[in-house]
Amino acid sequence: NYDTWRNYASTPVRATYFANATPDPDSPVRNTGVASTSTIYTAEQFGFALSQVADIRSGAITVEHWLKERYYDALNEPVGETPPIGAVCPAAGCTDAPAVTPSAVALTISPNGKYFRKNGAAFNWVGCTGWLATQSLTTAQMTTFLEDQQSRGCNVVHGPILAGGEMLIDDANGPVSDADPYTMRTAFFASKVDHWVSEATRLGMNIAFPLLWGHGSKLYTDNSPTNARTYANFVVDRYNDYPNIIWIVDGEYTKVTYNPTAYAANQDVLDANEMAIIDAMIAGTLANKHADQLVTIHPDGYGSSTDTGQLPSGRNLHTEGNIDFNTLQGYNNLLENITDTEYDSQLSPQRPTLQMENMYEEQAGLPIDGGSVTPWHVRVAAWGSRLSGSAGYTYGHGIVWGFFSGWEGQLADAGATDIFTHFKGFWDTHHDEGLIRSRDWLTGDKGTNSIQPTLHTYMTALRSADGSKLIVYSPQGATIHVVGTNLTGSVRARWFNPRDGGYTAISDPLTKSADNTFDPSGSPGVDNDWVLVLD
């Protein structure tokens, strides 16, 4: 009987096991066939790890929590089902995460399939990255980071990565296995991940939450689709009361198989078992998630979740319908940033697409030019992606994303201000779910889409469906030529400066012609980007 177990086991030094007791259908405890009745065991003999005893004594976890994890889900009970014991899970334990706050609001997809909504209103996704938060930060530091990012304008926090590459969330216990799928890891979730989720939720943020990452997906599940499903069941069920979570079923999923030579040649194709691991993660997510939680998957660098070249023949994650929106990782590649966004935004069925990782401020490795990412590179990636049809953008900093030494001093860097203040402020004002890619409304020299940043002059444009508004981005301040006669009604012309968030009037009203020419101030070149607004 569960109550009997709870009463005896609440003394952590010893526990009483009634071997021949009749199993109670309302209890998670089951008869495991020990011969004697009323045998006394020490906590260690009974199966408590010494660390768990310490956790129980300190109140970090409860006996109910331990019993439910070890004797309910671990004994082939339906994974994901909460045992009907009538007990309320405390904040630090049990199968479920802490109680949900009223600010846990799901994102939805706009009716045209291109953008996001929240509380029924258009939502301008401006993300921030805290990938290694639960490995690197104390709970107090997590709160500091989340409060800082939310105050700056981040509305979707990306992270935490629970396992990636050779890094596991719990090195001491090694990979997940059939014998011990997660029970010894619950303290980690209770002490770290629960805090991250509850604090981001308290602040009204949405959470882009990856289950596993890259090659770590294979290592952590011991190359077993069964283990992958068990793990996904556990994590998603734990947080399925939080509709503000967006599940990333796997990060950099094409790295589940990792052969450096083949990977460099873009020929690292997933085999059947590796694809089955990803499918198991998807299945576990769909089976256990809150009805309103969105689901996506995160591609590798220079890729999109719509790519099929590294999947087994016949597989297409976009058309199979298990993910709600597509994601991109341009990773310092401005050319792919544009081409992938343009490609994904015109696919059928229509789904939102957005950059989850591109230019990390101050991170080295710029193609051809060399050097590190500046605020200008960050702006070019963000504005180019948004004006190519993406539903938002995610800012990242090369020191902050992993919380490397000195990260606190980088939170207010110029690129963060350019995105969270100027970029977000602009799109909070000008976002329209009916915006249409309209580079064809430009004439003359429209610039070059280049992987080399200093040669990237490619202009991007969006217009309203009725033709009353046109927005054009010139990454190096080159002259913009517009077919003004396409515009409808009386419109004014203004420059928006993405470096300071200010507007400069050009003409009001605009005299429309077949070639309206707009020449921004300054000499064309790096760090002289401008946004033309005709509305």
C-alpha positions in Angstrom: 0.0 0.0 0.0 1.4 3.3 -1.1 0.6 5.2 2.2 2.3 2.5 4.2 5.4 2.8 2.0 5.4 6.5 2.3 5.2 6.5 6.0 8.0 4.0 6.5 10.3 5.4 3.8 10.0 9.0 5.0 12.7 8.0 7.5 15.6 7.9 5.1 17.8 5.5 7.1 15.6 2.4 6.7 12.5 1.2 4.8 10.0 -1.6 5.4 9.0 -3.8 2.5 5.9 -5.9 2.7 6.7 -8.5 0.1 3.4 -10.4 0.1 1.1 -7.4 0.3 -1.7 -7.3 -2.2 -1.0 -4.7 -4.9 -3.2 -1.7 -4.6 -4.5 -0.6 -8.0 -4.4 3.0 -6.9 -0.8 2.7 -5.8 2.4 3.0 -7.9 4.0 0.3 -5.7 4.1 -3.2 -7.0 4.9 -6.6 -5.5 8.4 -7.6 -6.6 8.4 -11.0 -4.9 10.7 -10.7 -1.9 9.9 -13.7 0.3 9.8 -12.3 3.8 7.4 -9.8 5.2 8.4 -6.8 7.3 12.1 -7.2 6.4 14.1 -4.2 7.4 16.7 -2.8 5.0 19.0 0.1 5.3 18.3 2.8 2.8 21.4 1.8 0.8 20.4 -1.8 0.7 16.9 -0.9 -0.3 18.2 0.9 -3.4 18.6 4.5 -2.4 21.8 5.9 -3.7 23.6 7.7 -0.9 23.3 11.0 -2.8 19.5 10.5 -2.9 19.5 9.9 0.8 21.2 13.3 1.2 18.7 14.8 -1.2 15.8 13.5 0.8 17.3 14.7 4.1 17.8 18.2 2.6 14.4 18.3 1.0 15.8 18.4 -2.5 13.6 15.5 -3.4 10.8 13.6 -1.6 10.3 10.0 -0.9 7.1 10.1 -3.0 9.2 11.4 -5.9 11.7 8.6 -5.5 9.1 5.9 -5.2 7.1 7.1 -8.2 10.1 7.4 -10.4 11.7 4.0 -9.4 8.6 1.8 -8.9 6.0 3.3 -11.2 7.5 4.2 -14.6 10.5 1.8 -14.2 8.3 -1.3 -13.8 6.9 -1.3 -17.3 4.0 0.9 -16.4 2.6 3.2 -19.1 5.3 5.8 -19.4 3.9 9.3 -19.3 0.9 8.5 -17.1 0.8 10.1 -13.7 -0.1 7.6 -11.0 -3.5 8.3 -9.4 -2.2 8.7 -5.8 -3.9 12.0 -5.1 -0.7 13.6 -3.9 0.4 17.1 -5.0 3.9 17.2 -6.4 6.1 19.7 -4.5 8.1 22.2 -6.5 11.3 20.2 -6.1 10.1 16.8 -7.0 7.7 14.2 -8.4 7.2 13.3 -12.0 5.8 16.7 -12.9 7.6 20.1 -12.9 6.6 23.0 -10.7 3.1 24.4 -10.9 2.4 26.4 -14.0 2.0 30.2 -13.7 -0.6 32.2 -15.6 2.1 33.6 -17.9 2.6 30.2 -19.6 1.0 31.0 -23.0 1.5 28.9 -26.1 2.4 30.2 -29.5 0.1 29.4 -32.4 0.5 29.6 -36.1 -1.1 32.4 -38.1 -4.0 31.3 -40.5 -1.8 31.8 -43.5 0.9 29.5 -42.1 3.7 32.1 -42.3 4.0 33.7 -38.8 3.3 33.2 -35.1 0.6 34.4 -32.8 0.4 34.7 -29.0 -2.8 35.5 -27.1 -4.5 35.8 -30.5 -2.2 38.7 -31.6 0.7 38.7 -34.1 3.9 37.6 -32.4 7.3 38.9 -33.4 9.8 36.1 -32.4 13.0 37.7 -31.2 15.0 34.9 -29.5 18.1 34.7 -27.2 20.4 31.8 -26.6 21.2 30.2 -23.3 22.1 26.8 -24.6 24.4 25.6 -21.7 22.5 27.3 -18.9 21.8 24.1 -16.8 25.3 22.8 -17.1 27.1 26.1 -16.5 24.9 28.3 -14.1 23.6 28.2 -10.6 19.9 28.7 -10.2 20.6 32.3 -9.1 22.6 32.9 -12.2 19.9 31.5 -14.3 17.4 33.9 -12.9 19.8 36.8 -13.4 20.3 35.8 -17.1 16.6 35.3 -17.8 15.6 38.5 -16.2 18.3 40.4 -18.1 17.3 39.0 -21.5 13.6 39.5 -20.9 14.1 43.1 -19.9 16.1 43.7 -23.1 13.3 42.3 -25.3 14.0 38.6 -25.8 10.7 36.8 -25.9 11.8 33.2 -26.7 14.8 31.8 -24.8 16.6 28.9 -26.5 17.9 26.2 -24.3 19.0 24.3 -22.3 20.8 21.7 -24.3 20.7 18.6 -22.1 23.2 16.6 -24.0 25.3 17.3 -27.0 28.5 15.9 -28.6 30.4 14.1 -25.8 28.7 16.1 -23.1 26.0 14.5 -21.1 23.7 16.1 -18.6 24.8 13.6 -16.0 28.3 12.3 -16.7 28.4 10.2 -13.5 25.6 8.0 -14.6 26.5 7.7 -18.3 24.1 7.0 -21.1 20.5 6.2 -20.7 19.7 2.5 -20.7 16.8 0.2 -20.6 17.6 -0.8 -17.1 17.9 2.8 -15.9 16.3 5.2 -18.3 16.2 8.3 -16.1 15.6 7.6 -12.4 19.1 8.7 -11.3 18.8 11.9 -13.3 15.6 13.3 -11.7 17.6 15.3 -9.2 19.3 17.1 -12.0 15.9 18.1 -13.5 14.5 19.0 -10.1 17.5 21.1 -9.1 18.3 22.8 -12.4 15.9 22.3 -15.4 12.7 22.9 -13.3 14.1 26.2 -12.2 15.0 27.3 -15.7 11.5 26.4 -17.0 9.6 28.0 -14.1 11.6 31.2 -14.1 11.4 31.8 -17.9 7.6 31.1 -17.6 7.3 33.6 -14.7 8.8 36.2 -16.9 6.3 35.5 -19.7 8.9 34.0 -22.1 8.5 31.1 -24.4 11.1 28.4 -24.3 12.6 26.7 -27.3 13.6 23.5 -25.5 15.9 20.9 -27.3 15.6 17.3 -26.0 19.0 16.2 -27.2 21.7 17.6 -29.5 23.7 16.2 -32.4 26.0 13.3 -31.8 24.9 13.4 -28.1 21.6 12.0 -29.2 23.2 8.8 -30.2 25.7 8.6 -27.3 23.2 9.5 -24.6 20.6 7.0 -25.7 23.2 4.3 -26.2 22.3 4.1 -29.9 18.9 2.8 -29.0 15.6 4.1 -30.4 13.8 2.4 -27.5 15.9 4.5 -25.0 15.3 7.6 -27.1 11.6 7.1 -26.8 11.8 6.5 -23.1 13.9 9.6 -22.6 11.5 11.8 -24.7 8.5 10.4 -22.9 10.1 11.3 -19.5 11.2 14.9 -20.4 8.1 15.9 -22.4 5.7 14.4 -19.8 7.5 16.3 -17.0 6.9 19.6 -18.7 3.6 19.0 -20.6 1.8 21.4 -18.3 3.8 24.3 -19.8 2.2 25.4 -23.1 4.8 28.1 -23.5 7.4 25.4 -24.3 8.3 24.8 -28.0 9.9 21.4 -28.3 13.0 21.0 -30.5 13.0 17.2 -30.8 16.7 17.2 -31.7 19.4 19.8 -32.3 21.7 19.6 -35.3 20.0 16.3 -36.0 22.1 15.3 -39.0 25.1 15.0 -36.6 23.5 12.0 -34.9 25.8 10.2 -37.3 29.1 11.8 -37.3 31.9 11.0 -39.7 34.1 14.1 -40.1 35.2 13.2 -43.7 31.7 12.5 -45.0 30.3 15.4 -43.0 32.7 17.9 -44.6 31.6 16.7 -48.0 27.9 17.0 -46.9 27.5 13.2 -47.5 26.9 12.1 -43.9 23.6 10.4 -44.4 21.6 9.0 -41.5 21.3 5.2 -41.5 18.0 3.4 -40.6 18.8 3.1 -36.9 20.0 6.7 -36.5 16.8 7.9 -38.2 14.8 5.7 -35.9 16.4 7.5 -32.9 15.1 10.8 -34.3 11.7 9.2 -35.1 11.5 7.9 -31.5 12.2 11.4 -30.2 9.4 12.8 -32.4 7.0 10.0 -31.4 7.7 10.5 -27.7 7.2 14.2 -28.0 3.9 14.0 -29.9 2.6 11.4 -27.5 3.3 13.3 -24.3 3.2 17.0 -25.1 0.6 19.5 -24.2 -1.9 19.9 -27.0 -0.8 23.5 -27.5 3.0 23.0 -27.4 4.6 23.5 -30.8 7.2 21.1 -32.2 10.2 21.6 -34.5 13.7 20.3 -35.2 17.0 22.1 -35.4 19.3 21.6 -38.4 23.0 21.6 -38.6 25.1 24.6 -39.8 24.4 25.9 -43.3 21.2 23.9 -43.3 17.4 23.9 -43.0 15.0 21.5 -41.4 13.5 21.1 -44.9 16.7 19.6 -46.2 16.4 16.0 -47.4 20.0 15.2 -48.6 21.2 13.7 -45.4 18.0 11.8 -44.6 17.2 8.2 -45.7 15.7 8.0 -49.2 12.1 9.2 -49.3 12.1 11.0 -46.0 11.0 14.7 -45.8 10.4 16.2 -42.4 8.6 19.2 -43.8 5.9 17.2 -45.7 5.5 14.4 -43.1 3.7 16.9 -40.9 5.2 16.1 -37.5 6.8 19.5 -37.0 4.9 22.8 -36.9 7.5 25.1 -38.3 10.9 25.0 -40.0 14.2 26.3 -38.6 17.5 27.4 -40.1 21.1 27.5 -39.0 23.1 29.8 -41.3 26.1 29.9 -38.9 28.1 32.8 -40.3 26.8 32.2 -43.8 24.9 35.2 -45.1 24.3 33.6 -48.5 22.6 30.5 -47.0 20.7 32.9 -44.6 19.0 34.4 -47.6 18.6 31.4 -50.0 17.3 29.0 -47.3 14.8 31.5 -46.0 13.5 32.3 -49.4 13.2 28.6 -50.3 11.4 27.6 -47.1 9.0 30.5 -47.1 7.5 29.4 -50.4 7.1 25.7 -49.7 3.7 23.9 -49.6 2.3 23.3 -47.1 3.1 26.8 -45.8 4.9 26.8 -42.4 6.8 29.5 -40.6 10.5 29.5 -40.9 13.2 31.3 -38.9 16.9 31.5 -38.1 17.7 29.8 -34.8 21.5 30.3 -35.1 23.5 32.5 -37.5 25.9 35.3 -36.6 27.1 35.0 -32.9 28.4 38.4 -31.9 32.2 38.3 -31.3 32.6 34.7 -32.4 35.4 34.0 -34.8 35.2 32.2 -38.2 33.8 34.6 -40.8 34.0 33.0 -44.2 36.8 34.3 -46.5 37.1 37.7 -44.7 38.2 36.0 -41.4 37.9 37.8 -38.1 35.0 37.9 -35.7 31.4 38.8 -35.9 30.6 42.5 -35.4 27.2 44.1 -34.7 27.0 44.8 -38.4 27.2 41.1 -39.3 24.5 40.4 -36.7 22.2 43.1 -38.2 22.8 41.9 -41.8 21.8 38.4 -40.8 18.7 39.5 -38.9 17.3 42.0 -41.3 18.2 39.9 -44.4 16.4 36.9 -43.0 13.3 38.8 -41.8 12.9 40.6 -45.1 13.3 37.3 -47.0 10.2 35.9 -45.3 11.2 34.5 -41.9 8.9 34.7 -38.9 11.5 36.1 -36.6 15.2 35.9 -35.6 17.3 34.6 -32.7 20.3 36.6 -31.4 23.3 34.9 -30.1 26.6 36.0 -28.5 29.8 33.9 -28.8 30.6 34.2 -25.1 27.1 34.3 -23.7 25.5 31.2 -25.3 27.8 28.8 -23.4 28.3 31.2 -20.4 32.0 31.2 -20.9 34.3 33.4 -18.7 33.2 37.0 -18.6 29.7 36.4 -20.1 28.0 38.8 -17.6 29.9 41.7 -19.2 28.8 40.9 -22.7 25.0 41.1 -22.2 24.8 44.7 -23.2 27.0 44.5 -26.3 26.0 46.6 -29.3 24.6 43.7 -31.3 22.2 42.8 -28.5 20.9 46.4 -28.5 20.6 46.4 -32.3 18.4 43.3 -32.1 16.5 43.5 -28.9 15.8 47.3 -29.1 16.0 48.5 -32.6 15.1 45.4 -34.7 12.4 44.2 -32.3 11.0 47.7 -31.9 10.8 48.2 -35.7 9.0 44.9 -36.2 6.7 45.3 -33.3 5.4 48.3 -35.2 5.6 47.1 -38.8 4.9 43.4 -38.6 1.9 42.4 -40.8 0.9 38.8 -41.3 0.1 39.6 -44.9 3.7 40.8 -45.8 4.9 39.4 -49.1 8.5 39.0 -50.4 8.8 41.8 -53.0 12.3 42.0 -54.3 10.7 42.3 -57.8 9.5 45.7 -56.8 13.1 46.8 -56.9 14.9 47.8 -60.1 18.5 48.6 -61.1 21.3 47.0 -59.1 19.8 44.9 -56.3 23.1 43.8 -54.9 24.9 40.4 -54.6 24.2 37.5 -52.3 27.7 36.4 -51.2 29.0 34.1 -48.5 31.8 36.7 -48.1 30.4 39.4 -45.8 32.3 42.3 -47.3 30.9 41.4 -50.7 27.3 40.8 -49.4 25.2 43.7 -50.8 22.0 41.7 -51.4 18.9 43.9 -50.9 15.7 42.3 -49.5 12.2 43.6 -49.5 8.7 43.0 -48.1 5.4 44.7 -49.0 1.9 44.7 -47.7 -0.7 42.7 -49.7 -2.5 45.9 -50.7 0.7 47.6 -51.9 0.4 50.5 -49.4 3.7 49.6 -47.7 7.2 48.6 -48.9 10.2 47.9 -46.6 13.7 47.5 -48.2 17.0 46.6 -46.5 20.3 47.7 -48.0 23.1 46.0 -46.0 25.8 48.3 -47.2 23.8 51.5 -47.9 23.8 51.2 -51.7 21.3 53.3 -53.6 17.8 51.7 -53.7 15.6 51.9 -56.9 11.9 51.2 -56.4 9.1 50.8 -58.9 7.1 53.4 -57.2 4.1 53.1 -59.5 3.4 49.7 -57.8 2.5 51.4 -54.6 -1.1 52.3 -53.8 -2.5 55.4 -52.2 -0.5 58.3 -50.7 2.7 57.1 -49.1 5.5 58.8 -47.3 9.2 57.8 -47.6 11.5 57.5 -44.5 14.9 56.0 -43.6 15.1 53.8 -40.5 18.6 53.6 -39.0 19.1 50.0 -37.6 22.1 51.2 -35.6 20.2 53.7 -33.4 16.5 53.1 -34.1 15.8 56.5 -35.5 13.8 57.6 -38.5 14.7 60.3 -41.0 12.0 61.8 -43.3 12.6 61.7 -47.1 9.4 63.0 -48.6 5.7 63.1 -47.6 3.9 62.4 -49.8 6.1 60.5 -52.2 5.8 61.4 -55.9 5.7 57.9 -57.4 7.5 57.0 -60.6 8.8 53.9 -62.5 12.2 54.4 -60.8 12.1 56.2 -57.5 15.7 56.5 -56.3 16.7 56.6 -52.7 20.3 57.3 -51.7 21.0 56.9 -48.0 23.6 59.0 -46.2 27.2 57.9 -45.9 29.5 56.1 -48.3 28.4 52.6 -49.3 30.2 49.9 -47.3 30.3 47.8 -44.2 28.5 49.2 -41.2 26.4 51.6 -43.3 23.2 49.5 -43.5 19.8 51.2 -43.9 16.1 50.4 -44.0 13.8 52.2 -46.5 10.2 52.5 -45.3 7.5 53.5 -47.8 4.1 53.6 -46.0 
